[in-house]
Protein backbone atom coordinates (compact mmCIF):
# COMPACT_ATOMS: atom_id res chain seq x y z
CA UNK A 1 0.00 0.00 0.00
CA UNK A 2 1.41 3.38 -0.99
CA UNK A 3 1.51 6.21 1.50
CA UNK A 4 -0.06 8.59 -1.02
CA UNK A 5 -2.96 7.05 -2.92
CA UNK A 6 -3.57 8.52 -6.40
CA UNK A 7 -7.36 8.30 -6.05
CA UNK A 8 -7.15 10.12 -2.73
CA UNK A 9 -6.69 13.44 -4.55
CA UNK A 10 -9.76 12.90 -6.71
CA UNK A 11 -12.15 12.64 -3.76
CA UNK A 12 -14.22 15.84 -3.51
CA UNK A 13 -14.47 15.79 0.27
CA UNK A 14 -10.71 15.41 0.63
CA UNK A 15 -10.07 18.30 -1.76
CA UNK A 16 -12.63 20.45 0.07
CA UNK A 17 -11.08 19.86 3.49
CA UNK A 18 -7.50 20.30 2.29
CA UNK A 19 -8.34 23.48 0.40
CA UNK A 20 -10.28 24.93 3.32
CA UNK A 21 -7.46 24.09 5.75
CA UNK A 22 -4.89 25.65 3.46
CA UNK A 23 -6.97 28.81 3.02
CA UNK A 24 -7.43 29.17 6.79
CA UNK A 25 -3.67 28.70 7.34
CA UNK A 26 -2.83 31.32 4.71
CA UNK A 27 -5.34 33.76 6.23
CA UNK A 28 -3.72 33.25 9.61
CA UNK A 29 -0.24 33.95 8.23
CA UNK A 30 -1.44 37.07 6.40
CA UNK A 31 -3.20 38.45 9.49
CA UNK A 32 -0.16 37.86 11.68
CA UNK A 33 2.17 39.38 9.08
CA UNK A 34 0.00 42.49 8.72
CA UNK A 35 -0.13 43.01 12.47
CA UNK A 36 3.39 42.08 13.57
CA UNK A 37 5.66 41.93 10.52
CA UNK A 38 9.18 40.70 11.25
CA UNK A 39 10.16 43.26 13.86
CA UNK A 40 12.15 42.12 16.84
CA UNK A 41 10.25 44.12 19.45
CA UNK A 42 9.19 42.18 22.53
CA UNK A 43 5.50 41.46 22.89
CA UNK A 44 3.35 39.36 25.20
CA UNK A 45 2.90 35.97 23.57
CA UNK A 46 0.75 34.32 26.22
CA UNK A 47 -1.82 35.55 28.71
CA UNK A 48 -2.86 33.67 31.84
CA UNK A 49 -5.92 34.81 33.82
CA UNK A 50 -4.12 34.23 37.11
CA UNK A 51 -0.76 35.80 36.30
CA UNK A 52 -1.55 38.08 33.37
CA UNK A 53 0.99 38.17 30.56
CA UNK A 54 3.55 35.49 31.33
CA UNK A 55 5.42 34.76 28.11
CA UNK A 56 7.27 37.55 26.33
CA UNK A 57 9.41 37.33 23.24
CA UNK A 58 10.19 38.82 19.85
CA UNK A 59 7.16 39.41 17.68
CA UNK A 60 8.27 36.91 15.06
CA UNK A 61 7.56 34.13 17.59
CA UNK A 62 3.85 34.50 16.72
CA UNK A 63 4.61 32.61 13.51
CA UNK A 64 5.02 29.52 15.67
CA UNK A 65 1.21 29.09 15.59
CA UNK A 66 0.89 28.72 11.81
CA UNK A 67 4.06 26.62 11.64
CA UNK A 68 2.57 24.12 14.09
CA UNK A 69 -0.71 24.19 12.17
CA UNK A 70 1.00 23.45 8.86
CA UNK A 71 3.08 20.65 10.43
CA UNK A 72 -0.02 19.01 11.93
CA UNK A 73 -1.85 19.45 8.63
CA UNK A 74 0.98 17.76 6.71
CA UNK A 75 1.25 14.84 9.14
CA UNK A 76 -2.51 14.32 9.18
CA UNK A 77 -2.64 14.60 5.39
CA UNK A 78 -0.11 11.78 5.04
CA UNK A 79 -1.94 9.70 7.64
CA UNK A 80 -5.27 10.31 5.96
CA UNK A 81 -3.85 9.39 2.57
CA UNK A 82 -2.52 6.14 4.01
CA UNK A 83 -5.85 5.29 5.64
CA UNK A 84 -8.03 6.30 2.70
CA UNK A 85 -8.00 2.98 0.83
CA UNK A 86 -9.04 0.82 3.78
CA UNK A 87 -10.77 3.15 6.23
CA UNK A 88 -12.24 6.00 4.24
CA UNK A 89 -14.40 7.28 7.12
CA UNK A 90 -11.36 7.45 9.38
CA UNK A 91 -9.47 9.31 6.68
CA UNK A 92 -12.26 11.89 6.47
CA UNK A 93 -12.33 12.18 10.25
CA UNK A 94 -8.59 12.87 10.42
CA UNK A 95 -8.90 15.57 7.76
CA UNK A 96 -11.91 17.12 9.47
CA UNK A 97 -10.12 17.35 12.80
CA UNK A 98 -7.09 18.83 11.04
CA UNK A 99 -9.38 21.52 9.67
CA UNK A 100 -10.82 22.13 13.15
CA UNK A 101 -7.30 22.39 14.59
CA UNK A 102 -6.29 24.99 12.00
CA UNK A 103 -9.48 26.97 12.68
CA UNK A 104 -8.78 26.98 16.44
CA UNK A 105 -5.24 28.18 15.74
CA UNK A 106 -6.70 31.01 13.66
CA UNK A 107 -9.02 31.92 16.54
CA UNK A 108 -6.10 31.94 18.98
CA UNK A 109 -4.15 34.19 16.61
CA UNK A 110 -7.13 36.53 16.36
CA UNK A 111 -7.36 36.62 20.17
CA UNK A 112 -3.65 37.46 20.36
CA UNK A 113 -4.04 40.24 17.80
CA UNK A 114 -7.06 41.62 19.66
CA UNK A 115 -5.33 41.43 23.07
CA UNK A 116 -2.22 43.21 21.84
CA UNK A 117 -4.22 45.96 20.15
CA UNK A 118 -5.89 47.04 23.42
N, C-alpha and C positions, 0 to 999 in steps of 0.2 A: 504494500500500500504506500503510495507516495504521500509526502507531507502536504504538498499542494495539489489538490485535485483540479483538473482542467474544467470540469463541469461545475465546480464550486463557484467560479466567477460568473457563470451564466444564470445563476439563481437570482431572481428579482429581489427577494427578501434580503439576501446577503448583500447585494449591491446597494440596496436602500440603507441598510444599517451601516455599512462601511462608509458610504458617501456622507450620511448624516453625521457620523462620528468624526470624520475628517473635517467637515465644515465647522462643527462645533470647536474642534481643536484649533483650527485656523482663526476662528473668531476670537478665541481666548488669547492666542498669541498676538493678534492685532490690537486687541483692547489693552493688553499689558504693555505692548510696545508704545502705543500712543500715550499712555499715562506715565510710564516710567522711563522709557528709552533705555540707553545703556550707561547712564550716569553712575558714578560710584558713590553717590551720597548715601548715608545710612538712613534706613527707614525701619519702621516696626514691621516685622514679617509675621508675627503671631500675636494674638490677643487672647488672654485668659481672663475670665470674669472674676476670678479671685485675686489675681496679681496684676491685672492690666497688661500692657504690652510687655512681653517677656522674651522676645527673640528679635534682635536687631541685626541688621547686616546691610551690605550694599544692595542697591535697588535691582541689580541684575539677578539676584537670587530669586526673584519672583518668577523667573523663567523655569524654575525647578518644577512648578506645577504642570505646565504643559509638557515638559520633558517626561515626567512620570506618566502622564496620560498617554503620550504617544508610545512609550515603552510597553505599557499595559495593553494598549490597543494592538501593537504588533504581536506580542506574545499570545494574546487571545485570538487574534486573526489566524496565526499558525495552528493553534490548538483547534480552533473551529474548522479550519480546512482539513485537518487530520481526521476529525470526528465526523465530517459531513457525510461520507459514504456509508458509514454504518449506523450512526446515531444522528440523524438529521435534526431532530427536535433539540438534542443537546447542543448541537452546533449553533442553532438559532438562539438558544438560551444564552450561550457564552457571548455571542455577538450583541445580544440585547443588553446584557449586564455590562459589557464594555461601553456601549453607548450611554447607559445610565451613569457609569463611572466618569466618563468624560463630561457629561452634563453637570454632575456634582462638582467637578473640578472647575468648570466655568462659573458656577454659582459661588464657589469659594473665592475665585479670583475677583468676581464682581463685588463680593463683600469686602475684600481687601482694598479694592479701588475706592469703594464708598467710605470705608473707615479712614483711609488716609487722606480723603478729600475733605474731611470735617475740620 
